[in-house]
Amino acid sequence: MYKFTKYAWICSIAIALCMLLISCGDDDPSTSSGQADSGDDDTEVEGDDDTVGADDDVNDDVDDDDPPRELQREKLEAMFEEMGFRPYLEFEPVREEEIWGGYTRYFYSMDDLRCYDGSEANVAISFGDSDNVIFFMDGGGASWPGYFFGFEIDMPRNEGYISRRESNPLRDWNIVYVPYCGNDLHAGDNEIEGLLGTQYHHGARHTAAAAALMKQIFPNPDKILLTGISAGGFGTFFAWPIVKSLYMDTQTYIHDDAGVGFWNPDAQDTFDVIMDAWNLRIPSACVKCQNSTVKTWLFELYMEYDPSLRVGMFTSYQDYIISELFLGMTGPAFQAVTLDVTGQIKNNYPDQFARFFIKGRVHTSSLLGLGPNYSVDGTSLYDWVGMLVSEDPAWDDLLQ
């Protein structure tokens, strides 16, 4: 039986309520056929270069005749230093225990890092039969001064990308499971005082500790897939530099499930509060990230610095939980920004970036009726992720 942290039951209620709200609409894509009707049949699925942060000059120095560019090591090293996570790579577990499902939990000293409420943090490992590793970050909302919709989720499980099911092309990969307990998209590095005492936003520390443990246990994997759902999807934008700093010569991939990487463009003041509360460190080299609530552009920076990096994104066009509950945006407004920003990234990095976008308002592939077996144009999300990590030349956009 799965063991929830003390807030997980609240999360279960919240998700159930959200699913009830979602199911009331007529555009829920989690139908048994794997297809669905959109609330907006006239959806435009191409990016618009004239809106959010358009930059026609990005990647102009690359054409089809250019040889593959090498890893830009000096720029990567400068970015790692600026982001300030390296001291946390020294954290080591203080004890371990075997748990259900073949996982082993590794616990850390509370002198090094803590969960949001000050409790003990851990990382879980499940050993597979391959030389590849999944670095999976769980989801659970977020919290900042004046807002609380965050939950501590520590539930290693056999589902989605971290399942051993036959339909999962990653079923034999080793798994590094990073619980969600910092309420900061796995990226914060701060401690603030709240009504109930000190609140620990140690997401960056937690991520770094997990990456260091992965390096210790799996020093030379063939491939690493960095992935997460919801808050964990958002976490991929900040976790990739941490993982890459330890695996400079390892092939890495990103699959972001329902973490679009931007904040409501009309709520800059709130985003400034979040940035300050979590002490987020955005690399200055991401020029389009500056003075913007859109941090999705970080993927462009990473693909520029590592031309072998491939990045996949999954979302529904009008994800209810992210758009309305989290960002305070209408579904159509969220859809417009999502398509605009990702359309520009696709235009600039067509061979390294692709999208699996579906109609409706469902949040994360795990809440689809079919899970990652959900298909668009005959290709399931499972198969699409498999194509990502196998570098299948047919891997490309699937926009429902």
Secondary structure, 3 states (H helix, E strand, C coil): CCCCCCCHHHHHHHHHHHHHHHHCCCCCCCCCCCCCCCCCCCCCCCCCCCCCCCCCCCCCCCCCCCCCCCCCHHHHHHHHHHHCCHHHHHCCEEEEEECHHHEEEEEECCCCCCCCCCCCCEEEEECCCCCCEEEEECCCEEEECCEEEECCECCCCCCHHHCCCCCCCCCCCEEEEECECCCCCCCCCEEEEECCEEEEECHHHHHHHHHHHHHHHCCCCCEEEEEEECHHHHHHHHHHHHHHHHCCCCEEEEEEECCCCECCCCCHHHHHHHHHHHCCCCCCCCHHHCCCCECCCHHHHHHHHCCCCEEEEEEECCCHHHHHHHCCCCHHHHHHHHHHHHHHHHHHCCCCEEEEEECCCCCCHHHCCCHHHCEECCEEHHHHHHHHHHCCCCCCCEEC
